[in-house]
């Protein structure tokens, strides 16, 4: 199949054509330079979708919950896209969980788009290109875009800086809830979900969460919103509709209170910084031949510190870029 320039994909993306969307998503994930102008154009046309981040410890039932939530969104007459971030294979760099298989019940619905993205070693629970993928899906006309992250940990709160509404999923018997509080995970939540609430110890987990929130563990990045605790059970198919109602209510609160603008500003700032990091990383890769080896020799002998070596490398890169300009 001949290569279609990214610029020629834009009309198809804006019309919601699945093939055009899928192709531009692949180029965003790969960091394809040729796609840069097209992605910038799409960014200007995005900004309407409600971005919902869903995170939680592995084994908490996030993917099952996301599939049920997507079905409820479709039942409400809206289009939904899912960006499911998977851990990468250490050998191939590819996604290894296969969300398309786990969400097979959604197959065949033109109003649902599911995309797995591999982290490829990226920190923060999000893959490189995640937010550009959200732009593409937003511009393609999806009303809600769900980002499902790998899991949670002290470094994996990036979804809180990427979504308008953050849902943290817990499950009975999966570990120390207090430790999760210390790790800063529960504080990022706008909505708490206790999945697998058909289990006998679910009420204990729900009660502990509510007690912690009463003690002052607030979510929402300072927004005047008390995060509710929503019990769900995929086995009994309970709690998903109330969860969607809470998510919609949170979006309405953001719009009515004017805090949506603040959220968007936070997301924009984070994207600016991340884009700068990626540009620097790419420049390092382009300049590594013939420049890093001498610095590594000095580092090994401890003639310079890593910080000083990095500053020298940046100065040399800047000088080279100025000469070639």
C-alpha positions as CSV (number, residue, x, y, z in Angstrom):
1,X,0.0,0.0,0.0
2,X,1.5,3.3,-1.0
3,X,2.5,5.8,1.7
4,X,-0.1,8.6,2.1
5,X,1.4,11.9,3.3
6,X,0.2,12.9,6.7
7,X,-1.2,16.2,5.4
8,X,-3.6,14.2,3.1
9,X,-4.9,12.3,6.1
10,X,-6.3,15.5,7.8
11,X,-9.6,15.6,5.9
12,X,-10.3,11.9,6.7
13,X,-9.4,12.5,10.4
14,X,-11.7,15.5,10.7
15,X,-14.5,13.4,9.1
16,X,-13.9,10.6,11.6
17,X,-12.7,8.0,9.0
18,X,-11.2,5.1,11.0
19,X,-8.3,4.4,8.6
20,X,-7.1,8.0,8.5
21,X,-7.4,8.2,12.3
22,X,-5.5,4.9,12.8
23,X,-2.7,6.0,10.4
24,X,-2.1,9.3,12.0
25,X,-2.2,7.7,15.5
26,X,0.6,5.4,14.4
27,X,2.7,8.3,13.2
28,X,2.1,10.2,16.4
29,X,3.2,7.2,18.5
30,X,6.3,6.7,16.4
31,X,7.3,10.4,16.6
32,X,7.2,10.6,12.8
33,X,8.7,14.0,11.8
34,X,6.8,14.1,8.6
35,X,3.6,14.0,10.6
36,X,4.5,17.0,12.7
37,X,2.6,19.7,10.6
38,X,-0.5,17.5,10.4
39,X,-0.5,16.9,14.1
40,X,-0.1,20.6,14.7
41,X,-3.1,21.2,12.4
42,X,-5.1,18.6,14.3
43,X,-4.2,20.2,17.6
44,X,-5.8,23.5,16.5
45,X,-9.0,21.6,15.7
46,X,-9.2,19.7,19.0
47,X,-10.4,20.8,22.4
48,X,-14.0,19.7,22.5
49,X,-13.8,16.2,23.9
50,X,-14.0,15.3,27.6
51,X,-10.7,13.6,28.5
52,X,-11.1,11.0,31.3
53,X,-8.1,9.3,32.8
54,X,-8.5,6.0,34.5
55,X,-5.7,4.5,36.6
56,X,-5.3,2.0,39.4
57,X,-3.1,-0.8,40.5
58,X,-2.7,-3.8,38.2
59,X,-5.4,-6.4,38.9
60,X,-8.0,-3.8,40.0
61,X,-10.1,-4.5,36.9
62,X,-9.5,-1.2,35.0
63,X,-9.8,-2.7,31.5
64,X,-13.1,-4.5,32.3
65,X,-14.4,-1.3,33.8
66,X,-13.3,0.7,30.8
67,X,-15.1,-1.6,28.5
68,X,-18.3,-1.5,30.5
69,X,-18.0,2.3,30.8
70,X,-17.6,2.7,27.0
71,X,-20.7,0.6,26.5
72,X,-22.6,2.9,28.8
73,X,-21.3,6.0,27.0
74,X,-22.5,4.5,23.7
75,X,-25.9,3.8,25.2
76,X,-26.1,7.6,26.0
77,X,-25.7,8.3,22.3
78,X,-22.1,9.6,22.5
79,X,-19.0,8.4,20.7
80,X,-16.1,7.2,22.8
81,X,-12.4,6.5,22.1
82,X,-10.1,4.6,24.4
83,X,-6.3,5.0,24.5
84,X,-5.1,2.0,26.5
85,X,-1.5,2.3,27.7
86,X,0.2,-1.1,27.9
87,X,3.6,-2.0,29.4
88,X,6.1,-2.7,26.7
89,X,7.9,-6.0,25.9
90,X,11.5,-5.6,27.0
91,X,12.6,-7.3,23.8
92,X,10.3,-5.9,21.0
93,X,9.2,-2.7,22.6
94,X,5.6,-3.6,21.7
95,X,2.5,-3.7,23.7
96,X,2.0,-7.0,25.4
97,X,-1.5,-7.0,27.0
98,X,-3.7,-6.7,24.0
99,X,-6.5,-4.4,25.0
100,X,-8.3,-5.1,21.7
101,X,-8.8,-8.6,22.8
102,X,-9.9,-7.6,26.3
103,X,-12.4,-5.1,24.8
104,X,-13.6,-7.4,22.0
105,X,-17.2,-6.8,23.1
106,X,-16.9,-3.3,21.6
107,X,-15.8,-4.6,18.2
108,X,-18.0,-3.6,15.3
109,X,-19.4,-0.4,16.9
110,X,-18.4,2.5,14.6
111,X,-18.9,4.8,17.6
112,X,-16.1,3.2,19.6
113,X,-12.3,3.4,18.8
114,X,-9.8,1.4,20.8
115,X,-6.1,2.0,20.5
116,X,-3.3,0.3,22.5
117,X,-0.1,2.2,22.9
118,X,3.2,0.8,24.4
119,X,5.0,2.8,27.0
120,X,8.4,2.0,25.4
121,X,10.0,2.7,28.7
122,X,8.3,6.1,29.2
123,X,7.8,7.1,32.8
124,X,4.6,8.5,34.3
125,X,2.2,5.8,33.1
126,X,1.7,7.4,29.7
127,X,3.2,6.5,26.4
128,X,5.0,9.0,24.2
129,X,2.5,10.4,21.8
130,X,-0.5,9.8,24.1
131,X,-1.7,13.3,24.2
132,X,-1.2,13.8,20.5
133,X,-3.3,10.6,20.0
134,X,-6.0,12.3,22.2
135,X,-5.8,15.3,19.9
136,X,-6.4,13.2,16.8
137,X,-9.4,11.4,18.4
138,X,-10.8,14.7,19.8
139,X,-10.6,16.3,16.3
140,X,-12.2,13.1,14.8
141,X,-15.4,13.8,16.7
142,X,-15.2,11.5,19.7
143,X,-17.2,13.0,22.6
144,X,-15.2,11.3,25.4
145,X,-11.6,10.1,25.2
146,X,-10.6,7.6,27.9
147,X,-6.9,7.2,28.8
148,X,-6.3,4.0,30.6
149,X,-2.9,3.9,32.2
150,X,-0.5,1.1,32.9
151,X,-1.0,1.2,36.7
152,X,0.0,3.4,39.5
153,X,3.1,4.2,41.6
154,X,5.0,7.1,42.9
155,X,6.0,8.2,39.4
156,X,2.8,7.3,37.6
157,X,0.5,10.3,38.3
158,X,1.0,11.8,34.8
159,X,-2.6,11.1,33.9
160,X,-3.6,13.8,36.5
161,X,-1.8,16.3,34.3
162,X,-3.4,15.0,31.1
163,X,-7.1,14.5,31.9
164,X,-10.1,16.7,32.8
165,X,-11.5,14.0,35.1
166,X,-9.3,11.4,36.8
167,X,-10.8,8.1,38.0
168,X,-8.7,6.0,40.4
169,X,-9.7,2.3,40.6
170,X,-9.2,0.3,43.8
171,X,-10.1,-3.3,44.5
172,X,-10.6,-5.2,47.8
173,X,-7.6,-7.1,49.0
174,X,-4.9,-5.7,46.7
175,X,-2.6,-4.1,49.2
176,X,-2.1,-1.3,51.7
177,X,-4.5,1.6,51.1
178,X,-2.5,3.8,53.4
179,X,0.7,3.2,51.3
180,X,-1.3,4.3,48.3
181,X,-2.1,7.5,50.1
182,X,1.5,8.1,50.9
183,X,2.5,7.5,47.3
184,X,0.2,10.3,46.3
185,X,-2.1,8.2,44.2
186,X,-5.4,8.7,45.8
187,X,-5.0,12.5,46.0
188,X,-5.1,12.8,42.2
189,X,-8.6,11.4,42.0
190,X,-11.7,13.3,41.0
191,X,-13.6,10.0,41.3
192,X,-12.8,6.9,43.3
193,X,-14.1,3.5,42.1
194,X,-14.0,0.3,44.2
195,X,-14.3,-2.5,41.6
196,X,-15.2,-6.1,42.3
197,X,-17.7,-4.9,45.0
198,X,-19.3,-8.3,44.9
199,X,-16.3,-9.5,47.0
200,X,-17.0,-10.0,50.8
201,X,-14.3,-7.4,51.9
202,X,-15.5,-4.7,49.5
203,X,-17.5,-2.8,52.1
204,X,-14.3,-2.5,54.2
205,X,-12.4,-1.0,51.3
206,X,-15.3,1.4,50.6
207,X,-15.5,2.5,54.2
208,X,-11.8,3.0,54.5
209,X,-11.7,5.2,51.4
210,X,-14.6,7.3,52.6
211,X,-12.9,7.7,56.0
212,X,-9.7,8.9,54.4
213,X,-11.6,11.4,52.3
214,X,-13.4,12.7,55.4
215,X,-9.9,13.2,57.0
216,X,-9.1,15.6,54.3
217,X,-7.6,13.6,51.4
218,X,-9.0,15.7,48.6
219,X,-8.7,15.3,44.8
220,X,-9.3,17.5,41.9
221,X,-6.1,19.6,42.1
222,X,-7.6,22.1,44.4
223,X,-11.1,22.1,42.7
224,X,-14.0,22.5,45.2
225,X,-15.2,19.0,44.6
226,X,-15.3,16.1,47.1
227,X,-14.4,12.9,45.2
228,X,-17.2,10.4,45.5
229,X,-16.6,6.7,46.0
230,X,-18.5,4.6,43.5
231,X,-18.7,0.8,44.0
232,X,-18.9,-1.3,40.8
233,X,-19.1,-4.9,39.9
234,X,-18.5,-6.2,36.4
235,X,-19.7,-9.6,37.5
236,X,-23.0,-8.2,38.5
237,X,-22.9,-5.4,36.0
238,X,-23.5,-2.9,38.7
239,X,-22.3,0.7,39.3
240,X,-21.3,1.6,35.7
241,X,-24.2,3.9,34.9
242,X,-23.8,5.7,38.3
243,X,-20.1,6.1,37.5
244,X,-20.8,7.7,34.1
245,X,-23.3,10.0,35.8
246,X,-20.6,11.1,38.3
247,X,-18.1,11.7,35.5
248,X,-20.6,13.8,33.6
249,X,-21.4,15.7,36.8
250,X,-17.7,16.5,37.3
251,X,-17.4,17.8,33.7
252,X,-20.5,20.0,34.3
253,X,-19.0,21.3,37.5
254,X,-15.7,22.2,35.8
255,X,-17.6,24.1,33.1
256,X,-20.0,25.9,35.4
257,X,-17.3,26.9,37.9
258,X,-14.9,28.0,35.3
259,X,-12.2,25.6,36.5
260,X,-12.1,23.8,33.2
261,X,-9.9,26.7,31.9
262,X,-7.5,26.1,34.8
263,X,-7.3,22.4,34.0
264,X,-6.7,23.1,30.3
265,X,-3.9,25.5,31.3
266,X,-2.3,22.9,33.5
267,X,-2.5,20.4,30.6
268,X,-1.0,22.9,28.2
269,X,1.9,23.7,30.5
270,X,2.7,20.1,31.0
271,X,2.5,19.5,27.2
272,X,4.9,22.4,26.6
273,X,7.4,21.0,29.0
274,X,7.1,17.4,27.7
275,X,7.5,18.6,24.1
276,X,10.7,20.5,25.1
277,X,12.0,17.3,26.8
278,X,11.3,15.3,23.6
279,X,13.0,17.9,21.4
280,X,16.1,17.8,23.6
281,X,16.1,14.0,23.6
282,X,15.9,13.9,19.8
283,X,18.8,16.4,19.6
284,X,20.9,14.2,21.9
285,X,20.3,11.2,19.7
286,X,21.3,13.2,16.5
287,X,24.4,14.6,18.1
288,X,25.6,11.5,20.0
289,X,28.0,10.2,17.3
290,X,31.5,11.6,18.0
291,X,30.4,13.8,20.9
292,X,29.2,11.6,23.7
293,X,32.2,9.1,23.6
294,X,34.8,11.7,24.7
295,X,32.5,12.9,27.5
296,X,31.9,9.3,28.6
297,X,35.6,8.8,28.9
298,X,35.9,11.8,31.2
299,X,32.9,10.6,33.2
300,X,34.4,7.1,33.7
301,X,37.6,8.7,35.0
302,X,35.5,11.1,37.1
303,X,37.2,14.1,35.5
304,X,33.8,15.7,35.1
305,X,30.4,15.2,36.8
306,X,27.3,14.0,34.8
307,X,25.8,17.5,35.3
308,X,28.9,19.3,33.9
309,X,29.2,16.8,31.0
310,X,25.5,17.4,30.1
311,X,26.0,21.2,30.1
312,X,29.0,20.9,27.8
313,X,27.1,18.6,25.5
314,X,24.2,21.1,25.3
315,X,26.6,24.0,24.6
316,X,28.2,22.0,21.8
317,X,24.8,21.1,20.3
318,X,23.7,24.7,20.4
319,X,26.9,25.9,18.7
320,X,26.5,23.3,16.0
321,X,22.9,24.2,15.4
322,X,23.8,27.9,15.2
323,X,26.5,27.2,12.6
324,X,24.2,25.2,10.4
325,X,21.4,27.7,10.6
